[in-house]
Amino acid sequence: MAGAMNGPNRMAERGDNESRRAWQLAWDFGSAEVQALGGMLGPVSLRLDDERELDIMHVAPWASTTGASALPGLLRRMRGEWPCVPFGRTDDPGALPAGWRRTADDDEAGGDGWMHGYAANHHWHCIDSTPQRVHLAIDYPADSAIARVERVIAVDPRAAALDISLSIWSRRASRAPVGLHPTFRVPPTPGRVKVVLGEHAGIHSYPTAAPGAVSRLVPDARSASLSAMAGVDGALDLARLPLTMPTEELMQVSTLTGAGDAPPFALHYLDYDAFLGMWWDTAQLPDLMLWISNAGRINYPWMSRHLAIGAEPVNSLFDLGRVARAPARHPLADRLGVALSPEQPWRTRYRIAAWPNATPPTR
């Protein structure tokens, strides 16, 4: 989410009532809200047992404040989880390492001029809803290669879990970076959330600096472990959050998989003795972009107060697939996005669940 932070953005049209429109989910194991703006899911509370409930989704501290009405649609009521079609920034990425090159946000790359895509900045409409299931859709402008996006968010009646599907219809053959954008809650006490990753082929730091943000990682470097990232002042442990110093980090975990029933990505909330996990189709979205926002952005609306972790399954070169290309030798150079066809929609499914012990539930 680098570019959407401070760069120029067009405003999404809206009415105040429409911006606040939302649908509620409720079942024995939790409750959730899905808003029209961005089709965003959150907040979400999952019930672990008779005594414990875990609020899992991040809600931006400025959401619903008076000043937020002037923000782009993506940021105005930013919360929880939403799809990015196409994924990534559209602004100038700034100085890039040797061998990297800038590109235009063209139609072949899914270009639509909106940071993280048209759907993330505009209002979705509801096809149908019940307390257990919400089906939303959004139609793209007539000149877009993407015609329509739909998503279904359904509760698991037997578990503290949500099952989500995403479908993308295309007007013509194209290739676009696609990503999911779950953003999870991080409590203020340092080190009380542990990030757990499955097997992967390395973690790559962002190749350039985000404007108005503090970063402590060596740019465009590969590290073997989240607990020992290549930092400008030595190894940096990003596996326990929040950190004690401000920082804003974007990384891409390459070729991430889960073993057996274990999710590729999980969070251990130590104060609750509870786990949160996310499963997705790693053949379709092979990498995970991690966004660790640890009070490292100073400009409005961030104001050095934003704590969250974004865990974003992607088929994309970081969030740069619409504006930059890596050199051919780069391990992520082939992350060119998803092939879309007018012959049939592209579909994917994913699951977010919580459980009260170290062994993940069977899906």
Summary of the structure (lengths in Angstrom):
residues: 363
radius of gyration: 18.9
end to end distance: 29.8
largest distance: 56.0
contacts: 1286
relative contact order: 0.19
helix: 8%
strand: 42%
